[in-house]
Amino acid sequence: MRKILLILFLYSLLSGTAFAKVEIWECILVKLGDVRDFSYFPKAYIKIDTKGPKVFRRIEGKWVGGVRSIYDKDSDTVIYEHGNGKTKIIYDLITNTYETYHYNGSSLALYLKYECEEID
């Protein structure tokens, strides 16, 4: 019986789901295009699930969104690209930041940047 439990435990450690993680971030805006004062913007709450991978945003007390994204294990980032190719959001799980890029006619340019800290 102990051998079976040990085998199941080791299998769970080696399976792909054992490495999936969910993080919840509290974020503040630190860049908005050319706007200098953005102190009036509320904090953002983000939940990132690397298993899906999916990203959720807390709005009026509920997690909404669940947009399907791409998880890059090498850089530990979750990347969402809007279907029209004009918006790209990168969630960096190492620096706890996320950045929104918009297509400006010739390339993607940084539009929004949030700095975050992980919360429970």
Phi, psi and omega per residue, in radians:
M1 nan -0.740 3.141
R2 -1.120 -0.644 3.131
K3 -1.125 -0.681 3.131
I4 -1.144 -0.763 3.102
L5 -1.108 -0.701 3.107
L6 -1.107 -0.751 3.117
I7 -1.102 -0.774 3.127
L8 -1.117 -0.693 3.116
F9 -1.124 -0.813 3.126
L10 -1.113 -0.679 3.099
Y11 -1.090 -0.717 3.139
S12 -1.135 -0.559 3.099
L13 -1.222 -0.580 -3.071
L14 -1.592 -0.267 -3.136
S15 -1.258 2.760 -3.100
G16 -1.075 -0.536 -3.096
T17 -1.258 -0.352 3.134
A18 -1.188 -0.406 -3.105
F19 -1.675 -0.093 3.110
A20 -1.251 2.586 3.127
K21 -2.453 2.715 3.055
V22 -2.143 2.225 3.103
E23 -2.151 2.497 3.035
I24 -2.042 2.239 -3.072
W25 -2.043 2.528 2.913
E26 -1.897 2.130 -2.952
C27 -2.162 2.559 3.028
I28 -2.120 2.521 -3.131
L29 -1.299 2.273 3.108
V30 -2.110 -0.152 3.070
K31 -2.670 2.348 3.084
L32 -2.472 1.624 3.138
G33 0.866 -2.193 3.117
D34 -1.746 0.068 -3.129
V35 -1.176 2.355 -3.115
R36 -1.624 -0.657 -3.099
D37 -1.957 1.915 3.108
F38 -2.200 0.498 -3.129
S39 -1.168 -0.334 -3.123
Y40 -1.454 -0.068 3.109
F41 -1.353 2.352 3.141
P42 -1.261 2.856 3.046
K43 -1.174 2.629 3.079
A44 -1.902 2.500 3.078
Y45 -2.061 2.167 -3.028
I46 -2.172 2.399 3.014
K47 -2.067 2.177 -3.105
I48 -2.036 2.167 3.097
D49 -1.992 1.954 -3.090
T50 -1.350 -0.224 -3.134
K51 -1.236 -0.709 -3.067
G52 -1.089 -0.898 -0.374
P53 -1.310 2.545 3.139
K54 -2.444 2.680 3.103
V55 -2.184 2.324 3.128
F56 -2.111 2.688 3.074
R57 -2.188 2.435 -3.140
R58 -1.531 2.079 -3.142
I59 -2.299 2.151 3.140
E60 0.888 0.755 3.047
G61 1.413 0.092 -3.126
K62 -2.223 2.503 3.046
W63 -1.398 2.103 -3.128
V64 -2.183 2.851 3.083
G65 1.877 -1.597 -3.072
G66 1.101 0.658 -3.087
V67 -1.259 2.320 -3.142
R68 -1.209 2.340 -3.055
S69 -2.343 -3.030 3.105
I70 -2.063 2.302 3.092
Y71 -1.810 2.110 3.097
D72 -1.749 1.825 -3.088
K73 -1.136 -0.592 -3.088
D74 -1.116 -0.769 -3.126
S75 -1.719 -0.043 -3.104
D76 0.927 0.891 3.101
T77 -2.211 2.672 3.003
V78 -1.996 2.248 -3.027
I79 -2.118 2.256 3.056
Y80 -2.047 2.233 3.052
E81 -2.092 2.189 3.107
H82 -1.136 2.561 -3.084
G83 -0.969 -0.494 -3.111
N84 -1.433 -0.087 3.111
G85 1.331 0.104 -3.091
K86 -1.732 -0.087 -3.139
T87 -2.400 2.383 3.102
K88 -2.425 2.284 3.121
I89 -2.110 2.262 -3.120
I90 -2.058 2.108 3.094
Y91 -1.801 1.980 -3.096
D92 -1.685 1.957 -3.072
L93 -1.390 -0.132 3.095
I94 -1.563 -0.848 -3.110
T95 -1.589 -0.107 -3.084
N96 0.937 0.916 3.049
T97 -2.270 2.743 2.909
Y98 -2.422 2.510 -3.051
E99 -2.235 2.456 3.081
T100 -1.951 2.243 3.123
Y101 -1.990 2.453 3.067
H102 -2.113 2.536 3.081
Y103 -1.271 2.173 -3.075
N104 -1.861 0.361 3.126
G105 1.937 -0.652 3.138
S106 -2.207 -0.407 -3.141
S107 -2.783 3.032 3.064
L108 -1.447 2.296 -3.136
A109 -2.127 2.472 3.112
L110 -1.077 2.239 -3.136
Y111 -2.008 -0.868 3.139
L112 -2.162 2.511 3.008
K113 -2.427 2.277 3.096
Y114 -2.052 2.453 2.973
E115 -1.869 2.380 -2.973
C116 -2.295 2.826 2.953
E117 -2.323 2.523 -3.099
E118 -1.308 2.363 3.105
I119 -2.193 2.947 3.120
D120 -1.459 nan nan
